């Protein structure tokens, strides 16, 4: 299973406030 | 991977796509991992690459710190215990043992848990800075 990433921080925080889970931010400079 | 999906809402922020998010959250290097509570409060940060077990231990430590901050001490205990006992070779293990004792104390009010933790450090992680910090409880 691969990690299901989002790029929308504010939506992730809103989801977290809705009682989901903590937010994990991965700051990356890896080649895209 | 499933641990990450089940435990967090994972957000990928690439320096070329979202440089302002680096400023917003104070990320100064890559890779950097931050764990945020729902109100946006940063509870844990990992800077630089880590081998898999150390990385997993740090993520669990972050979950523990987050539960501790919410005063959910039983949950915090569970995560700290997991790190200390199942990932004992990780750098996070000694820190987890320290905070396990603090969580037990905070959850019960019984200072005996701090003394027990100081005793535990006499046979585990003796050379860690966390053993020095716990030594005052002996």
Backbone of each chain as nested JSON, in Angstrom:
{
  "chains": [
    {"id": "A", "residues": [
      {"number": 1, "name": "UNK", "atoms": {"N": [0.855, -1.195, 0.0], "CA": [0.0, 0.0, 0.0], "C": [0.888, 1.24, 0.0]}},
      {"number": 2, "name": "UNK", "atoms": {"N": [0.6, 2.191, -0.887], "CA": [1.388, 3.409, -0.914], "C": [0.724, 4.483, -0.064]}},
      {"number": 3, "name": "UNK", "atoms": {"N": [1.504, 5.468, 0.31], "CA": [0.978, 6.557, 1.13], "C": [0.054, 7.428, 0.286]}},
      {"number": 4, "name": "UNK", "atoms": {"N": [-1.097, 7.779, 0.846], "CA": [-2.074, 8.607, 0.144], "C": [-1.811, 10.065, 0.524]}},
      {"number": 5, "name": "UNK", "atoms": {"N": [-1.031, 10.738, -0.325], "CA": [-0.64, 12.112, -0.036], "C": [-1.688, 13.1, -0.523]}},
      {"number": 6, "name": "UNK", "atoms": {"N": [-1.792, 14.212, 0.177], "CA": [-2.485, 15.371, -0.342], "C": [-1.475, 16.516, -0.386]}},
      {"number": 7, "name": "UNK", "atoms": {"N": [-1.775, 17.556, -1.138], "CA": [-0.897, 18.723, -1.156], "C": [-1.549, 19.932, -0.488]}},
      {"number": 8, "name": "UNK", "atoms": {"N": [-2.761, 19.754, -0.018], "CA": [-3.546, 20.869, 0.518], "C": [-3.476, 20.878, 2.049]}},
      {"number": 9, "name": "UNK", "atoms": {"N": [-2.581, 21.712, 2.574], "CA": [-2.368, 21.755, 4.025], "C": [-3.625, 22.193, 4.756]}},
      {"number": 10, "name": "UNK", "atoms": {"N": [-4.257, 23.22, 4.262], "CA": [-5.419, 23.758, 4.985], "C": [-6.584, 22.767, 5.006]}},
      {"number": 11, "name": "UNK", "atoms": {"N": [-6.757, 22.046, 3.914], "CA": [-7.804, 21.017, 3.914], "C": [-7.451, 19.9, 4.896]}},
      {"number": 12, "name": "UNK", "atoms": {"N": [-6.167, 19.554, 4.954], "CA": [-5.723, 18.517, 5.896], "C": [-5.981, 18.957, 7.333]}},
      {"number": 13, "name": "UNK", "atoms": {"N": [-5.71, 20.223, 7.63], "CA": [-5.964, 20.728, 8.986], "C": [-7.463, 20.724, 9.278]}},
      {"number": 14, "name": "UNK", "atoms": {"N": [-8.262, 21.075, 8.284], "CA": [-9.72, 21.045, 8.469], "C": [-10.188, 19.62, 8.737]}},
      {"number": 15, "name": "UNK", "atoms": {"N": [-9.631, 18.672, 8.003], "CA": [-9.979, 17.264, 8.222], "C": [-9.556, 16.816, 9.622]}},
      {"number": 16, "name": "UNK", "atoms": {"N": [-8.393, 17.3, 10.05], "CA": [-7.921, 16.94, 11.387], "C": [-8.866, 17.504, 12.45]}},
      {"number": 17, "name": "UNK", "atoms": {"N": [-9.321, 18.73, 12.236], "CA": [-10.26, 19.34, 13.203], "C": [-11.569, 18.574, 13.238]}},
      {"number": 18, "name": "UNK", "atoms": {"N": [-11.907, 17.962, 12.129], "CA": [-13.151, 17.183, 12.072], "C": [-13.022, 15.863, 12.818]}},
      {"number": 19, "name": "UNK", "atoms": {"N": [-11.853, 15.656, 13.401], "CA": [-11.706, 14.482, 14.253], "C": [-11.005, 13.321, 13.619]}},
      {"number": 20, "name": "UNK", "atoms": {"N": [-10.354, 13.593, 12.523], "CA": [-9.686, 12.495, 11.848], "C": [-8.388, 12.125, 12.561]}},
      {"number": 21, "name": "UNK", "atoms": {"N": [-7.28, 12.602, 12.07], "CA": [-5.977, 12.2, 12.598], "C": [-5.058, 13.413, 12.634]}},
      {"number": 22, "name": "UNK", "atoms": {"N": [-3.928, 13.304, 13.323], "CA": [-2.952, 14.39, 13.238], "C": [-2.462, 14.554, 11.8]}},
      {"number": 23, "name": "UNK", "atoms": {"N": [-1.898, 15.712, 11.519], "CA": [-1.384, 15.999, 10.177], "C": [0.119, 15.74, 10.147]}},
      {"number": 24, "name": "UNK", "atoms": {"N": [0.553, 15.052, 9.113], "CA": [1.978, 14.806, 8.912], "C": [2.413, 15.611, 7.689]}},
      {"number": 25, "name": "UNK", "atoms": {"N": [3.29, 16.582, 7.905], "CA": [3.806, 17.386, 6.798], "C": [5.169, 16.843, 6.393]}},
      {"number": 26, "name": "UNK", "atoms": {"N": [5.33, 16.555, 5.12], "CA": [6.604, 16.067, 4.588], "C": [7.151, 17.142, 3.656]}},
      {"number": 27, "name": "UNK", "atoms": {"N": [8.146, 17.877, 4.151], "CA": [8.778, 18.926, 3.351], "C": [9.9, 18.282, 2.537]}},
      {"number": 28, "name": "UNK", "atoms": {"N": [9.799, 18.393, 1.24], "CA": [10.687, 17.631, 0.358], "C": [11.299, 18.512, -0.721]}},
      {"number": 29, "name": "UNK", "atoms": {"N": [12.483, 18.087, -1.156], "CA": [13.105, 18.691, -2.338], "C": [13.494, 17.593, -3.325]}},
      {"number": 30, "name": "UNK", "atoms": {"N": [12.938, 16.413, -3.113], "CA": [13.281, 15.276, -3.967], "C": [12.837, 15.546, -5.399]}},
      {"number": 31, "name": "UNK", "atoms": {"N": [13.574, 15.02, -6.386], "CA": [13.166, 15.201, -7.792], "C": [11.737, 14.711, -8.006]}},
      {"number": 32, "name": "UNK", "atoms": {"N": [10.981, 15.517, -8.739], "CA": [9.568, 15.164, -8.979], "C": [9.448, 14.368, -10.278]}}
    ]},
    {"id": "B", "residues": [
      {"number": 1, "name": "UNK", "atoms": {"N": [3.647, 1.79, 5.464], "CA": [2.831, 2.725, 4.693], "C": [1.418, 2.799, 5.262]}},
      {"number": 2, "name": "UNK", "atoms": {"N": [0.842, 1.611, 5.561], "CA": [-0.514, 1.624, 6.106], "C": [-0.539, 2.301, 7.463]}},
      {"number": 3, "name": "UNK", "atoms": {"N": [0.555, 2.169, 8.227], "CA": [0.633, 2.856, 9.515], "C": [0.492, 4.36, 9.322]}},
      {"number": 4, "name": "UNK", "atoms": {"N": [1.157, 4.899, 8.312], "CA": [1.086, 6.341, 8.063], "C": [-0.319, 6.738, 7.629]}},
      {"number": 5, "name": "UNK", "atoms": {"N": [-0.899, 5.987, 6.707], "CA": [-2.257, 6.324, 6.245], "C": [-3.287, 6.226, 7.361]}},
      {"number": 6, "name": "UNK", "atoms": {"N": [-3.103, 5.254, 8.243], "CA": [-4.086, 5.043, 9.306], "C": [-3.902, 6.014, 10.468]}},
      {"number": 7, "name": "UNK", "atoms": {"N": [-2.677, 6.505, 10.646], "CA": [-2.379, 7.312, 11.833], "C": [-2.387, 8.803, 11.573]}},
      {"number": 8, "name": "UNK", "atoms": {"N": [-2.185, 9.206, 10.31], "CA": [-2.013, 10.627, 9.992], "C": [-2.81, 11.016, 8.747]}},
      {"number": 9, "name": "UNK", "atoms": {"N": [-2.9, 12.319, 8.545], "CA": [-3.3, 12.849, 7.246], "C": [-1.996, 13.336, 6.602]}},
      {"number": 10, "name": "UNK", "atoms": {"N": [-1.448, 12.58, 5.638], "CA": [-0.132, 12.918, 5.099], "C": [-0.203, 14.013, 4.022]}},
      {"number": 11, "name": "UNK", "atoms": {"N": [0.642, 15.002, 4.184], "CA": [0.69, 16.128, 3.238], "C": [2.106, 16.251, 2.694]}},
      {"number": 12, "name": "UNK", "atoms": {"N": [2.226, 16.233, 1.38], "CA": [3.538, 16.394, 0.737], "C": [3.69, 17.85, 0.296]}},
      {"number": 13, "name": "UNK", "atoms": {"N": [4.767, 18.475, 0.74], "CA": [5.02, 19.872, 0.386], "C": [6.384, 19.944, -0.29]}},
      {"number": 14, "name": "UNK", "atoms": {"N": [6.383, 20.213, -1.586], "CA": [7.638, 20.269, -2.332], "C": [8.132, 21.707, -2.412]}},
      {"number": 15, "name": "UNK", "atoms": {"N": [9.431, 21.86, -2.231], "CA": [10.032, 23.201, -2.188], "C": [9.733, 24.003, -3.46]}},
      {"number": 16, "name": "UNK", "atoms": {"N": [9.671, 23.322, -4.609], "CA": [9.444, 24.05, -5.86], "C": [7.971, 24.404, -6.063]}},
      {"number": 17, "name": "UNK", "atoms": {"N": [7.09, 23.628, -5.45], "CA": [5.652, 23.856, -5.633], "C": [5.061, 24.798, -4.581]}},
      {"number": 18, "name": "UNK", "atoms": {"N": [5.55, 24.67, -3.343], "CA": [4.937, 25.43, -2.246], "C": [6.013, 26.053, -1.348]}},
      {"number": 19, "name": "UNK", "atoms": {"N": [6.852, 26.908, -1.907], "CA": [7.924, 27.483, -1.064], "C": [7.378, 28.284, 0.117]}},
      {"number": 20, "name": "UNK", "atoms": {"N": [6.205, 28.896, -0.047], "CA": [5.657, 29.685, 1.062], "C": [5.226, 28.814, 2.244]}},
      {"number": 21, "name": "UNK", "atoms": {"N": [4.894, 27.564, 1.956], "CA": [4.544, 26.664, 3.057], "C": [5.766, 26.348, 3.914]}},
      {"number": 22, "name": "UNK", "atoms": {"N": [6.953, 26.343, 3.279], "CA": [8.178, 26.167, 4.063], "C": [8.308, 27.32, 5.066]}},
      {"number": 23, "name": "UNK", "atoms": {"N": [8.065, 28.536, 4.602], "CA": [8.15, 29.708, 5.494], "C": [7.052, 29.639, 6.556]}},
      {"number": 24, "name": "UNK", "atoms": {"N": [5.859, 29.305, 6.12], "CA": [4.697, 29.285, 7.034], "C": [4.94, 28.378, 8.232]}},
      {"number": 25, "name": "UNK", "atoms": {"N": [5.563, 27.219, 7.978], "CA": [5.739, 26.251, 9.062], "C": [7.178, 26.199, 9.583]}},
      {"number": 26, "name": "UNK", "atoms": {"N": [8.018, 27.071, 9.067], "CA": [9.378, 27.159, 9.589], "C": [10.271, 25.995, 9.213]}},
      {"number": 27, "name": "UNK", "atoms": {"N": [9.992, 25.342, 8.1], "CA": [10.861, 24.256, 7.647], "C": [12.083, 24.868, 6.962]}},
      {"number": 28, "name": "UNK", "atoms": {"N": [13.274, 24.481, 7.417], "CA": [14.497, 25.106, 6.921], "C": [15.407, 24.157, 6.17]}},
      {"number": 29, "name": "UNK", "atoms": {"N": [15.001, 22.895, 6.085], "CA": [15.875, 21.898, 5.478], "C": [15.003, 20.772, 4.962]}},
      {"number": 30, "name": "UNK", "atoms": {"N": [15.536, 19.981, 4.049], "CA": [14.805, 18.799, 3.612], "C": [15.69, 17.57, 3.752]}},
      {"number": 31, "name": "UNK", "atoms": {"N": [15.128, 16.402, 4.029], "CA": [13.714, 16.264, 4.39], "C": [13.442, 16.739, 5.812]}},
      {"number": 32, "name": "UNK", "atoms": {"N": [12.292, 17.341, 5.996], "CA": [11.774, 17.666, 7.323], "C": [10.363, 17.108, 7.421]}},
      {"number": 33, "name": "UNK", "atoms": {"N": [10.084, 16.478, 8.534], "CA": [8.744, 15.97, 8.825], "C": [8.227, 16.703, 10.048]}},
      {"number": 34, "name": "UNK", "atoms": {"N": [7.015, 17.203, 9.973], "CA": [6.37, 17.821, 11.132], "C": [5.042, 17.125, 11.404]}},
      {"number": 35, "name": "UNK", "atoms": {"N": [4.756, 16.945, 12.675], "CA": [3.458, 16.415, 13.094], "C": [2.68, 17.542, 13.753]}},
      {"number": 36, "name": "UNK", "atoms": {"N": [1.498, 17.804, 13.232], "CA": [0.672, 18.886, 13.743], "C": [-0.616, 18.351, 14.345]}},
      {"number": 37, "name": "UNK", "atoms": {"N": [-1.025, 18.953, 15.468], "CA": [-2.362, 18.671, 15.987], "C": [-3.396, 19.367, 15.113]}},
      {"number": 38, "name": "UNK", "atoms": {"N": [-4.656, 19.082, 15.379], "CA": [-5.724, 19.619, 14.53], "C": [-5.786, 21.142, 14.557]}},
      {"number": 39, "name": "UNK", "atoms": {"N": [-5.272, 21.765, 15.62], "CA": [-5.27, 23.232, 15.669], "C": [-4.014, 23.816, 15.03]}},
      {"number": 40, "name": "UNK", "atoms": {"N": [-3.206, 22.96, 14.413], "CA": [-2.007, 23.424, 13.728], "C": [-0.78, 23.503, 14.61]}},
      {"number": 41, "name": "UNK", "atoms": {"N": [-0.918, 23.152, 15.885], "CA": [0.237, 23.186, 16.783], "C": [1.218, 22.078, 16.433]}},
      {"number": 42, "name": "UNK", "atoms": {"N": [2.48, 22.467, 16.279], "CA": [3.517, 21.484, 15.966], "C": [3.873, 20.694, 17.226]}},
      {"number": 43, "name": "UNK", "atoms": {"N": [3.771, 19.368, 17.144], "CA": [4.079, 18.516, 18.295], "C": [5.387, 17.769, 18.164]}},
      {"number": 44, "name": "UNK", "atoms": {"N": [5.863, 17.63, 16.906], "CA": [7.108, 16.881, 16.723], "C": [7.707, 17.248, 15.379]}},
      {"number": 45, "name": "UNK", "atoms": {"N": [9.034, 17.2, 15.313], "CA": [9.716, 17.509, 14.059], "C": [10.894, 16.569, 13.881]}},
      {"number": 46, "name": "UNK", "atoms": {"N": [11.073, 16.088, 12.67], "CA": [12.196, 15.221, 12.319], "C": [12.924, 15.901, 11.16]}},
      {"number": 47, "name": "UNK", "atoms": {"N": [14.187, 16.199, 11.346], "CA": [14.967, 16.819, 10.271], "C": [16.042, 15.845, 9.815]}},
      {"number": 48, "name": "UNK", "atoms": {"N": [16.136, 15.652, 8.515], "CA": [17.143, 14.763, 7.956], "C": [16.632, 13.348, 7.8]}},
      {"number": 49, "name": "UNK", "atoms": {"N": [17.372, 12.591, 6.986], "CA": [17.011, 11.199, 6.693], "C": [17.205, 10.315, 7.918]}},
      {"number": 50, "name": "UNK", "atoms": {"N": [16.342, 9.332, 8.102], "CA": [16.505, 8.316, 9.137], "C": [16.245, 6.941, 8.536]}},
      {"number": 51, "name": "UNK", "atoms": {"N": [16.957, 5.908, 9.006], "CA": [16.614, 4.533, 8.612], "C": [15.183, 4.214, 9.046]}},
      {"number": 52, "name": "UNK", "atoms": {"N": [14.632, 3.177, 8.444], "CA": [13.2, 2.895, 8.606], "C": [12.768, 2.76, 10.068]}},
      {"number": 53, "name": "UNK", "atoms": {"N": [13.496, 1.963, 10.848], "CA": [13.072, 1.758, 12.236], "C": [13.161, 3.036, 13.058]}},
      {"number": 54, "name": "UNK", "atoms": {"N": [14.187, 3.817, 12.822], "CA": [14.316, 5.089, 13.548], "C": [13.21, 6.058, 13.135]}},
      {"number": 55, "name": "UNK", "atoms": {"N": [12.888, 6.039, 11.851], "CA": [11.821, 6.913, 11.361], "C": [10.482, 6.516, 11.972]}},
      {"number": 56, "name": "UNK", "atoms": {"N": [10.208, 5.209, 11.987], "CA": [8.962, 4.723, 12.586], "C": [8.899, 5.094, 14.068]}},
      {"number": 57, "name": "UNK", "atoms": {"N": [10.017, 4.929, 14.756], "CA": [10.051, 5.267, 16.183], "C": [9.761, 6.75, 16.397]}},
      {"number": 58, "name": "UNK", "atoms": {"N": [10.305, 7.596, 15.535], "CA": [10.067, 9.032, 15.667], "C": [8.6, 9.378, 15.396]}},
      {"number": 59, "name": "UNK", "atoms": {"N": [7.999, 8.716, 14.42], "CA": [6.576, 8.978, 14.151], "C": [5.715, 8.582, 15.347]}},
      {"number": 60, "name": "UNK", "atoms": {"N": [6.024, 7.437, 15.939], "CA": [5.263, 6.997, 17.106], "C": [5.514, 7.912, 18.303]}},
      {"number": 61, "name": "UNK", "atoms": {"N": [6.751, 8.39, 18.413], "CA": [7.052, 9.358, 19.469], "C": [6.213, 10.622, 19.28]}},
      {"number": 62, "name": "UNK", "atoms": {"N": [6.06, 11.021, 18.036], "CA": [5.224, 12.189, 17.745], "C": [3.771, 11.967, 18.126]}},
      {"number": 63, "name": "UNK", "atoms": {"N": [3.26, 10.785, 17.826], "CA": [1.881, 10.469, 18.234], "C": [1.76, 10.495, 19.755]}},
      {"number": 64, "name": "UNK", "atoms": {"N": [2.788, 10.0, 20.413], "CA": [2.782, 9.995, 21.876], "C": [2.782, 11.425, 22.418]}},
      {"number": 65, "name": "UNK", "atoms": {"N": [3.662, 12.257, 21.872], "CA": [3.725, 13.656, 22.326], "C": [2.383, 14.364, 22.087]}},
      {"number": 66, "name": "UNK", "atoms": {"N": [1.763, 14.045, 20.971], "CA": [0.479, 14.672, 20.655], "C": [-0.583, 14.255, 21.675]}},
      {"number": 67, "name": "UNK", "atoms": {"N": [-0.633, 12.97, 21.995], "CA": [-1.587, 12.486, 23.007], "C": [-1.276, 13.089, 24.368]}},
      {"number": 68, "name": "UNK", "atoms": {"N": [0.009, 13.184, 24.691], "CA": [0.417, 13.771, 25.975], "C": [-0.069, 15.213, 26.077]}},
      {"number": 69, "name": "UNK", "atoms": {"N": [0.103, 15.958, 24.987], "CA": [-0.307, 17.372, 24.987], "C": [-1.816, 17.514, 25.189]}},
      {"number": 70, "name": "UNK", "atoms": {"N": [-2.575, 16.539, 24.721], "CA": [-4.036, 16.563, 24.916], "C": [-4.432, 15.983, 26.267]}},
      {"number": 71, "name": "UNK", "atoms": {"N": [-3.411, 15.636, 27.076], "CA": [-3.605, 15.025, 28.401], "C": [-4.33, 13.682, 28.303]}},
      {"number": 72, "name": "UNK", "atoms": {"N": [-4.131, 13.022, 27.175], "CA": [-4.653, 11.653, 27.014], "C": [-3.508, 10.711, 27.378]}},
      {"number": 73, "name": "UNK", "atoms": {"N": [-3.275, 10.609, 28.687], "CA": [-2.047, 9.972, 29.16], "C": [-2.01, 8.466, 28.907]}},
      {"number": 74, "name": "UNK", "atoms": {"N": [-3.15, 7.809, 28.929], "CA": [-3.15, 6.372, 28.643], "C": [-2.712, 6.097, 27.208]}},
      {"number": 75, "name": "UNK", "atoms": {"N": [-3.232, 6.903, 26.275], "CA": [-2.813, 6.749, 24.878], "C": [-1.325, 7.063, 24.735]}},
      {"number": 76, "name": "UNK", "atoms": {"N": [-0.899, 8.137, 25.399], "CA": [0.52, 8.508, 25.336], "C": [1.379, 7.369, 25.87]}},
      {"number": 77, "name": "UNK", "atoms": {"N": [0.982, 6.806, 27.001], "CA": [1.716, 5.666, 27.582], "C": [1.867, 4.542, 26.575]}},
      {"number": 78, "name": "UNK", "atoms": {"N": [0.772, 4.241, 25.909], "CA": [0.779, 3.124, 24.964], "C": [1.805, 3.353, 23.851]}},
      {"number": 79, "name": "UNK", "atoms": {"N": [1.83, 4.563, 23.304], "CA": [2.794, 4.862, 22.228], "C": [4.228, 4.867, 22.766]}},
      {"number": 80, "name": "UNK", "atoms": {"N": [4.433, 5.5, 23.922], "CA": [5.801, 5.549, 24.473], "C": [6.31, 4.14, 24.77]}},
      {"number": 81, "name": "UNK", "atoms": {"N": [5.432, 3.314, 25.337], "CA": [5.817, 1.949, 25.679], "C": [6.175, 1.17, 24.41]}},
      {"number": 82, "name": "UNK", "atoms": {"N": [5.396, 1.377, 23.381], "CA": [5.637, 0.711, 22.102], "C": [7.035, 1.05, 21.587]}},
      {"number": 83, "name": "UNK", "atoms": {"N": [7.379, 2.319, 21.597], "CA": [8.696, 2.734, 21.089], "C": [9.808, 2.153, 21.963]}},
      {"number": 84, "name": "UNK", "atoms": {"N": [9.664, 2.293, 23.271], "CA": [10.734, 1.852, 24.183], "C": [10.948, 0.341, 24.107]}},
      {"number": 85, "name": "UNK", "atoms": {"N": [9.863, -0.407, 23.912], "CA": [9.973, -1.862, 24.002], "C": [10.117, -2.569, 22.658]}},
      {"number": 86, "name": "UNK", "atoms": {"N": [9.499, -2.013, 21.614], "CA": [9.57, -2.714, 20.328], "C": [10.628, -2.132, 19.392]}},
      {"number": 87, "name": "UNK", "atoms": {"N": [11.107, -0.927, 19.693], "CA": [12.15, -0.321, 18.865], "C": [13.295, 0.153, 19.767]}},
      {"number": 88, "name": "UNK", "atoms": {"N": [13.819, -0.76, 20.599], "CA": [14.784, -0.344, 21.631], "C": [16.118, 0.129, 21.072]}},
      {"number": 89, "name": "UNK", "atoms": {"N": [16.413, -0.223, 19.819], "CA": [17.689, 0.22, 19.24], "C": [17.587, 1.587, 18.577]}},
      {"number": 90, "name": "UNK", "atoms": {"N": [16.385, 2.115, 18.527], "CA": [16.222, 3.433, 17.91], "C": [16.67, 4.53, 18.878]}},
      {"number": 91, "name": "UNK", "atoms": {"N": [17.053, 5.663, 18.313], "CA": [17.455, 6.796, 19.15], "C": [16.288, 7.318, 19.984]}},
      {"number": 92, "name": "UNK", "atoms": {"N": [15.075, 7.057, 19.522], "CA": [13.898, 7.577, 20.22], "C": [13.548, 6.769, 21.47]}},
      {"number": 93, "name": "UNK", "atoms": {"N": [14.126, 5.579, 21.603], "CA": [13.689, 4.674, 22.673], "C": [13.941, 5.251, 24.065]}},
      {"number": 94, "name": "UNK", "atoms": {"N": [15.099, 5.825, 24.281], "CA": [15.411, 6.369, 25.603], "C": [14.471, 7.53, 25.944]}},
      {"number": 95, "name": "UNK", "atoms": {"N": [14.238, 8.374, 24.96], "CA": [13.301, 9.488, 25.175], "C": [11.906, 8.957, 25.494]}},
      {"number": 96, "name": "UNK", "atoms": {"N": [11.515, 7.888, 24.804], "CA": [10.197, 7.291, 25.038], "C": [10.088, 6.735, 26.456]}},
      {"number": 97, "name": "UNK", "atoms": {"N": [11.164, 6.102, 26.932], "CA": [11.128, 5.558, 28.293], "C": [10.971, 6.688, 29.314]}},
      {"number": 98, "name": "UNK", "atoms": {"N": [11.671, 7.772, 29.081], "CA": [11.567, 8.937, 29.985], "C": [10.124, 9.442, 30.04]}},
      {"number": 99, "name": "UNK", "atoms": {"N": [9.552, 9.677, 28.868], "CA": [8.206, 10.244, 28.822], "C": [7.132, 9.239, 29.22]}},
      {"number": 100, "name": "UNK", "atoms": {"N": [7.447, 7.953, 29.101], "CA": [6.536, 6.928, 29.616], "C": [6.363, 7.112, 31.122]}},
      {"number": 101, "name": "UNK", "atoms": {"N": [7.475, 7.329, 31.801], "CA": [7.397, 7.565, 33.239], "C": [6.625, 8.824, 33.574]}},
      {"number": 102, "name": "UNK", "atoms": {"N": [6.874, 9.875, 32.799], "CA": [6.16, 11.142, 33.045], "C": [4.662, 10.964, 32.809]}},
      {"number": 103, "name": "UNK", "atoms": {"N": [4.311, 10.25, 31.746], "CA": [2.889, 10.031, 31.437], "C": [2.201, 9.258, 32.554]}},
      {"number": 104, "name": "UNK", "atoms": {"N": [2.889, 8.228, 33.041], "CA": [2.298, 7.442, 34.133], "C": [2.118, 8.298, 35.379]}},
      {"number": 105, "name": "UNK", "atoms": {"N": [3.092, 9.15, 35.651], "CA": [2.983, 10.053, 36.802], "C": [1.841, 11.056, 36.612]}},
      {"number": 106, "name": "UNK", "atoms": {"N": [1.801, 11.662, 35.431], "CA": [0.765, 12.679, 35.181], "C": [-0.639, 12.077, 35.193]}},
      {"number": 107, "name": "UNK", "atoms": {"N": [-0.735, 10.837, 34.72], "CA": [-2.039, 10.185, 34.671], "C": [-2.53, 9.698, 36.017]}},
      {"number": 108, "name": "UNK", "atoms": {"N": [-1.599, 9.486, 36.941], "CA": [-1.979, 8.896, 38.231], "C": [-1.711, 9.811, 39.423]}},
      {"number": 109, "name": "UNK", "atoms": {"N": [-0.757, 10.725, 39.263], "CA": [-0.333, 11.546, 40.4], "C": [0.614, 10.806, 41.329]}},
      {"number": 110, "name": "UNK", "atoms": {"N": [1.02, 9.619, 40.948], "CA": [1.872, 8.791, 41.801], "C": [3.344, 8.995, 41.427]}},
      {"number": 111, "name": "UNK", "atoms": {"N": [4.133, 9.66, 42.292], "CA": [5.543, 9.896, 41.959], "C": [6.375, 8.626, 41.936]}},
      {"number": 112, "name": "UNK", "atoms": {"N": [5.804, 7.526, 42.416], "CA": [6.51, 6.252, 42.345], "C": [6.865, 5.864, 40.917]}},
      {"number": 113, "name": "UNK", "atoms": {"N": [6.049, 6.32, 39.956], "CA": [6.349, 6.008, 38.566], "C": [7.63, 6.699, 38.098]}},
      {"number": 114, "name": "UNK", "atoms": {"N": [7.913, 7.868, 38.647], "CA": [9.161, 8.544, 38.287], "C": [10.356, 7.783, 38.874]}},
      {"number": 115, "name": "UNK", "atoms": {"N": [10.214, 7.334, 40.109], "CA": [11.302, 6.554, 40.723], "C": [11.532, 5.258, 39.944]}},
      {"number": 116, "name": "UNK", "atoms": {"N": [10.43, 4.609, 39.54], "CA": [10.565, 3.373, 38.744], "C": [11.304, 3.636, 37.434]}},
      {"number": 117, "name": "UNK", "atoms": {"N": [11.015, 4.782, 36.852], "CA": [11.67, 5.118, 35.586], "C": [13.159, 5.343, 35.793]}},
      {"number": 118, "name": "UNK", "atoms": {"N": [13.505, 6.045, 36.862], "CA": [14.931, 6.244, 37.172], "C": [15.615, 4.902, 37.379]}},
      {"number": 119, "name": "UNK", "atoms": {"N": [14.944, 3.984, 38.032], "CA": [15.506, 2.641, 38.237], "C": [15.685, 1.922, 36.9]}},
      {"number": 120, "name": "UNK", "atoms": {"N": [14.687, 2.066, 36.033], "CA": [14.759, 1.393, 34.732], "C": [15.957, 1.884, 33.926]}},
      {"number": 121, "name": "UNK", "atoms": {"N": [16.283, 3.153, 34.058], "CA": [17.416, 3.71, 33.315], "C": [18.762, 3.189, 33.832]}},
      {"number": 122, "name": "UNK", "atoms": {"N": [18.758, 2.537, 34.978], "CA": [20.021, 1.966, 35.465], "C": [20.425, 0.729, 34.682]}},
      {"number": 123, "name": "UNK", "atoms": {"N": [19.442, 0.129, 34.005], "CA": [19.757, -1.064, 33.214], "C": [19.482, -0.888, 31.72]}},
      {"number": 124, "name": "UNK", "atoms": {"N": [18.855, 0.239, 31.351], "CA": [18.55, 0.472, 29.938], "C": [18.986, 1.885, 29.561]}},
      {"number": 125, "name": "UNK", "atoms": {"N": [19.544, 2.019, 28.409], "CA": [19.903, 3.34, 27.846], "C": [20.736, 4.165, 28.836]}},
      {"number": 126, "name": "UNK", "atoms": {"N": [21.658, 3.481, 29.545], "CA": [22.394, 4.169, 30.616], "C": [23.207, 5.356, 30.127]}},
      {"number": 127, "name": "UNK", "atoms": {"N": [23.658, 5.294, 28.874], "CA": [24.527, 6.352, 28.366], "C": [23.763, 7.496, 27.705]}},
      {"number": 128, "name": "UNK", "atoms": {"N": [22.451, 7.447, 27.761], "CA": [21.667, 8.483, 27.081], "C": [21.51, 9.718, 27.959]}},
      {"number": 129, "name": "UNK", "atoms": {"N": [21.244, 10.831, 27.308], "CA": [20.976, 12.064, 28.068], "C": [19.689, 11.925, 28.876]}},
      {"number": 130, "name": "UNK", "atoms": {"N": [18.789, 11.052, 28.417], "CA": [17.519, 10.865, 29.125], "C": [17.738, 10.154, 30.456]}},
      {"number": 131, "name": "UNK", "atoms": {"N": [18.755, 9.291, 30.517], "CA": [19.1, 8.646, 31.786], "C": [19.582, 9.691, 32.783]}},
      {"number": 132, "name": "UNK", "atoms": {"N": [20.356, 10.656, 32.292], "CA": [20.818, 11.736, 33.185], "C": [19.636, 12.546, 33.698]}},
      {"number": 133, "name": "UNK", "atoms": {"N": [18.696, 12.833, 32.807], "CA": [17.536, 13.633, 33.21], "C": [16.677, 12.899, 34.236]}},
      {"number": 134, "name": "UNK", "atoms": {"N": [16.567, 11.572, 34.061], "CA": [15.727, 10.788, 34.982], "C": [16.427, 10.534, 36.309]}},
      {"number": 135, "name": "UNK", "atoms": {"N": [17.75, 10.708, 36.35], "CA": [18.495, 10.353, 37.555], "C": [18.053, 11.185, 38.77]}},
      {"number": 136, "name": "UNK", "atoms": {"N": [17.505, 12.336, 38.524], "CA": [17.063, 13.197, 39.629], "C": [15.846, 12.596, 40.351]}},
      {"number": 137, "name": "UNK", "atoms": {"N": [15.183, 11.662, 39.711], "CA": [13.988, 11.038, 40.308], "C": [14.339, 9.871, 41.237]}},
      {"number": 138, "name": "UNK", "atoms": {"N": [15.599, 9.444, 41.234], "CA": [15.968, 8.235, 42.011], "C": [15.849, 8.493, 43.507]}}
    ]}
  ]
}
